[in-house]
């Protein structure tokens, strides 16, 4: 197999997003509680000002120890999404960002 074929198989192309992209969902999963919610609000206010806090979706795990928070933003570019991801992942409260 050629090097190009191997690279394509091991690293598929990411889906292409046209920016700005309205109603772009970002899901944050982490330790349940007010601290996680405050962190999410702080990071999204910094990197995606103007997002609608009324559209945030919260879902607790079956045992209540974890929570997912879905926030809808207008994504303006790859730099914005990377900054959001990096700031969220820098906290030990956050387990995963999708």
C-alpha positions as CSV (number, residue, x, y, z in Angstrom):
1,X,0.0,0.0,0.0
2,X,1.3,3.5,-0.8
3,X,2.2,5.9,1.9
4,X,-0.7,8.1,0.9
5,X,-3.1,5.2,1.2
6,X,-1.7,4.4,4.7
7,X,-2.0,8.0,5.9
8,X,-5.5,8.3,4.7
9,X,-6.5,5.0,6.5
10,X,-4.9,6.0,9.8
11,X,-6.0,9.6,9.8
12,X,-9.3,10.1,8.0
13,X,-10.1,13.6,6.9
14,X,-12.1,15.5,9.4
15,X,-15.6,16.6,8.3
16,X,-15.5,20.0,6.7
17,X,-17.3,22.8,8.5
18,X,-18.2,26.1,7.0
19,X,-17.7,29.0,9.3
20,X,-19.5,30.7,10.8
21,X,-21.5,27.7,11.8
22,X,-24.7,28.5,13.8
23,X,-26.2,26.0,16.3
24,X,-22.9,24.1,16.7
25,X,-23.3,21.8,19.6
26,X,-20.4,21.1,22.1
27,X,-20.9,18.5,24.8
28,X,-18.9,18.7,28.0
29,X,-18.9,15.7,30.3
30,X,-17.5,15.7,33.8
31,X,-18.0,15.5,37.5
32,X,-21.5,16.6,38.4
33,X,-22.1,19.8,40.3
34,X,-22.1,23.5,40.3
35,X,-18.3,23.8,39.8
36,X,-18.6,22.1,36.3
37,X,-21.5,24.3,35.3
38,X,-19.6,27.4,36.4
39,X,-16.5,26.4,34.5
40,X,-18.6,25.7,31.4
41,X,-20.3,29.1,31.6
42,X,-16.9,30.9,32.2
43,X,-15.2,29.2,29.2
44,X,-18.0,29.6,26.8
45,X,-18.5,33.3,27.8
46,X,-14.9,33.9,27.1
47,X,-14.7,32.0,23.7
48,X,-18.2,32.2,22.4
49,X,-19.8,35.4,23.7
50,X,-23.4,35.7,22.7
51,X,-24.3,32.0,23.1
52,X,-27.8,31.5,24.5
53,X,-27.6,30.1,28.1
54,X,-31.3,29.2,27.8
55,X,-30.5,26.5,25.2
56,X,-28.0,24.7,27.5
57,X,-28.9,21.1,28.1
58,X,-28.0,19.3,31.3
59,X,-28.1,15.6,31.7
60,X,-27.1,13.6,34.8
61,X,-25.7,10.1,34.7
62,X,-27.8,7.3,36.2
63,X,-25.9,7.4,39.5
64,X,-25.7,11.2,39.5
65,X,-21.9,11.4,39.7
66,X,-21.4,12.7,36.2
67,X,-23.1,15.3,34.1
68,X,-23.2,16.2,30.4
69,X,-23.7,19.8,29.4
70,X,-24.5,20.6,25.8
71,X,-24.0,24.2,24.7
72,X,-24.9,25.5,21.2
73,X,-22.7,28.3,19.8
74,X,-22.0,30.0,16.6
75,X,-18.6,28.5,15.8
76,X,-16.4,31.1,14.1
77,X,-13.4,29.0,13.3
78,X,-11.0,26.2,14.1
79,X,-9.0,28.5,16.5
80,X,-12.1,29.2,18.6
81,X,-13.0,25.5,18.8
82,X,-9.4,24.5,19.8
83,X,-9.3,27.3,22.4
84,X,-12.6,26.1,23.9
85,X,-11.5,22.5,24.0
86,X,-8.1,23.3,25.5
87,X,-9.6,25.5,28.3
88,X,-12.2,22.9,29.1
89,X,-9.8,20.0,29.2
90,X,-7.4,22.0,31.4
91,X,-9.8,21.4,34.3
92,X,-9.8,18.1,36.2
93,X,-13.6,18.4,36.5
94,X,-13.9,17.8,32.7
95,X,-13.6,14.2,31.5
96,X,-14.5,14.6,27.9
97,X,-15.4,17.3,25.3
98,X,-17.2,16.4,22.1
